[in-house]
Amino acid sequence: MRKTVGEIGWAVRGACRASDPELFFPLAQAVEQEARAKAVCSGCPVLGECRAYALKAAEPEGIWGGLTVQERRGLRFPAGWRRPEAG
């Protein structure tokens, strides 16, 4: 069963707690909005915990731990992670 953010103790100490949640969940890719969200994350005391959670939970949306979905995917599946198919 997946935990909600409210059930994660570190989340209440996040720098984002005073921000509009929509800042971290853009409806479409928006460079300016992404930069504003990442600026909030950059000074966060729980950045590491947030990032680790998002990677472990494979969060499918939003900016978590200062990373976009694409950036998290790149960390989870770095270039060349698949072995070449046997031929």
N, C-alpha and C positions, 0 to 999 in steps of 0.2 A: 504494500500500500504506500502510495506516495504522500509525503508530508506536505502540508501547506506552509507557506512562508511564516504564518503566524505561529506554527508549531516549532519553528527553528529558532532557538534561543539567540543566536548571534544576529538575527535579522532586526531585532529591536534596537540594536546599536548601530545600524547602518546609516550612513550619511544620507541615503535616499529616503529615509523615513519622513522627512519634512518636505519632500518633493512630490509633485504630481506624478502618480504612477504612469500616466500616459507618456511622460517624457521617456521612460525606459521601454515602452512598447509601441513604437511607431507603426502606423498602419501600412506605410510604404517606406522604402529606404529613403532616408532624409539625412544627408551629410551634416547639416547644421544641428539638427536635433540629436543626432548620434554624438556629435562633439560636445554638446551641452550635457548629455547624460554621462559621458565619459569623464567630463570635468568634475561632476559630482562624485563619481567613483574614485577619482584620483586621490582625493583626500580622505577616503573612507577608512575607518579603523578596522573594519572587518572585510576588507577587499579580498584577502586570501581565502577566508572561509566561504565567502559568496562565490568566488570563482570555482573553488573546489566543489561546492555543492552543485553549481550549474553544470560542470563537467561530468560529475558522477551521475546526476539525475538526467543528463542529456536534455536539458531544458530546450524545448523546440522554438521558443520565442523570446524576444526581449534582449536587453543588455543586462548582463549579470557579471559582476566582478570586473567591470570595465571592458568586457568583450561582447561583440555582436555574435549572433548565431553562426555566421560564417567563420569568424575568428575562433570560436570554440570548436567548431567542426574541424578546422585546420589543426588544432591541438590534439583532438581525439583521433584524427585520421591524417597524419602527416603524409606528404608526398612520398610515394613508393611504399606505403604500408602494406599493400597487397603483394603477395608473392606472385611471381610470374606463373601463369598456368602451365601445368605439365603438358608436354607436347608429344 
